[in-house]
Amino acid sequence: MTMKAKLKCIKVEHFEGSQRPYFQPVTADCEENKTFSKYTPVGNVDFLITNPALFGQYESGKEYYLTLTPVASDSSIPIQ
């Protein structure tokens, strides 16, 4: 089963050679925001990004979708 959550970027830390965006669930009272939590969603997500092509892709104050989909046990992604 796939879960889709709407997250808001609350800050982005910038380091030499990396960035770390921090996200929290959007809590506005609408049905879309209740798709992964029956009541007020709670959680935190952060990523350390070291790929320069992704620098600047996440901005504090903007909202993003995070989709979590199970990976088949026999699945593998080739490294490029």
Contact map, one row per residue, 1 for C-alpha under 8 A:
11100000000000000000000000000000000000000000000000000000000000000000110000000000
11110000000000000000000000000000000000000000000000000000000000000011110000000000
11111000000000000000000000000000001100000000000000000000000000000011100000000000
01111100000000000000000000000000001100000000000000000000000000001111000000000000
00111110000000000000000010000000101100000000000000000000000000001110000000000000
00011111000000000000000011000000100000000000000000000000000000111100000000000000
00001111100000000000001111000000000000000000000000000000000000111100000000000000
00000111110000000000001111000000000000000000000000000000000111110000000000000000
00000011111100000000111100000000000000000000000000000000011111110000000000000000
00000001111100000000111100000000000000000000000000000000000110000000000000000000
00000000111110000000111000000000000000000000000000000000001110000000000000000000
00000000111111000011110000000000000000000000000000000000011100000000000000000000
00000000001111100011100000000000000000000000000000000000000000000000000000000000
00000000000111110111000000000000000000000000000000000000000000000000000000000000
00000000000011111110000000000000000000000000000000000000000000000000000000000000
00000000000001111100000000000000000000000000000000000000000000000000000000000000
00000000000000111110000000000000000000000000000001010000000000000000000000000000
00000000000001111111000000000000000000000000000111110010000000000000000000000000
00000000000111101111100000000000000000000000000111000010000000000000000000000000
00000000000111000111110000000000000000000000011110000000000000000000000000000000
00000000111110000011111000000000000000000000011100000000011000000000000000000000
00000000111100000001111100000000000000000001111000000000000000000000000000000000
00000011111000000000111110000000000000000001110000000000000000000000000000000000
00000011110000000000011111000000000000000111100000000000000000000000000000000000
00001111000000000000001111100000000000001111000000000000000000000000000000000000
00000111000000000000000111110000100000001000000000000000000000100000000000000000
00000000000000000000000011111000100000011000000000000000000000000000000000000000
00000000000000000000000001111100100000000000000000000000000000000000000000000000
00000000000000000000000000111110110000000000000000000000000000000000000000000000
00000000000000000000000000011111110000000000000000000000000000000000000000000000
00000000000000000000000000001111111000000000000000000000000000000000000000000000
00000000000000000000000000000111111000000000000000000000000000000000000000000000
00001100000000000000000001111111111110000000000000000000000000000000000000000000
00000000000000000000000000001111111111111000000000000000000000000000000000000000
00111000000000000000000000000011111111000000000000000000000000000000000000000000
00111000000000000000000000000000111111001000000000000000000000000000000000000000
00000000000000000000000000000000111111111000000000000000000000000000000000000000
00000000000000000000000000000000011111111000000000000000000000000000000000000000
00000000000000000000000000000000010011111000000000000000000000000000000000000000
00000000000000000000000000100000010011111100000000000000000000000000000000000000
00000000000000000000000011100000010111111110000000000000000000000000000000000000
00000000000000000000000110000000000000011111000000000000000000000000000000000000
00000000000000000000000110000000000000001111100000000000000000000000000000000000
00000000000000000000011110000000000000000111110000000000000000000000000000000000
00000000000000000000011100000000000000000011111000000000000000000000000000000000
00000000000000000001111000000000000000000001111100000000000000000000000000000000
00000000000000000001110000000000000000000000111110000000000000000000000000000000
00000000000000000111100000000000000000000000011111000000000000000000000000000000
00000000000000000111000000000000000000000000001111110110000000000000000000000000
00000000000000001110000000000000000000000000000111110100000000000000000000000000
00000000000000000100000000000000000000000000000011111110000000000000000000000000
00000000000000001100000000000000000000000000000011111110000000000000000000000000
00000000000000000000000000000000000000000000000000111110000000000000000000000000
00000000000000000000000000000000000000000000000011111111100000000000000000000000
00000000000000000110000000000000000000000000000010111111110000000000000000000000
00000000000000000000000000000000000000000000000000000111111000000000000000000000
00000000000000000000000000000000000000000000000000000111111000000000000000000000
00000000100100000000100000000000000000000000000000000011111101000000000000000000
00000000101100000000100000000000000000000000000000000001111111000000000000000000
00000001111100000000000000000000000000000000000000000000011111000000000000000000
00000001111000000000000000000000000000000000000000000000001111100000000000000000
00000001100000000000000000000000000000000000000000000000011111110000000000000000
00000111100000000000000001000000000000000000000000000000000011111000000000000000
00000111100000000000000000000000000000000000000000000000000001111100000000000000
00011110000000000000000000000000000000000000000000000000000000111110000000000000
00011110000000000000000000000000000000000000000000000000000000011111000000000000
01111000000000000000000000000000000000000000000000000000000000001111100000000000
01110000000000000000000000000000000000000000000000000000000000000111110000000000
11100000000000000000000000000000000000000000000000000000000000000011111000000000
11000000000000000000000000000000000000000000000000000000000000000001111100000000
00000000000000000000000000000000000000000000000000000000000000000000111110100000
00000000000000000000000000000000000000000000000000000000000000000000011111100000
00000000000000000000000000000000000000000000000000000000000000000000001111100000
00000000000000000000000000000000000000000000000000000000000000000000000111110000
00000000000000000000000000000000000000000000000000000000000000000000001111111000
00000000000000000000000000000000000000000000000000000000000000000000000001111100
00000000000000000000000000000000000000000000000000000000000000000000000000111110
00000000000000000000000000000000000000000000000000000000000000000000000000011111
00000000000000000000000000000000000000000000000000000000000000000000000000001111
00000000000000000000000000000000000000000000000000000000000000000000000000000111
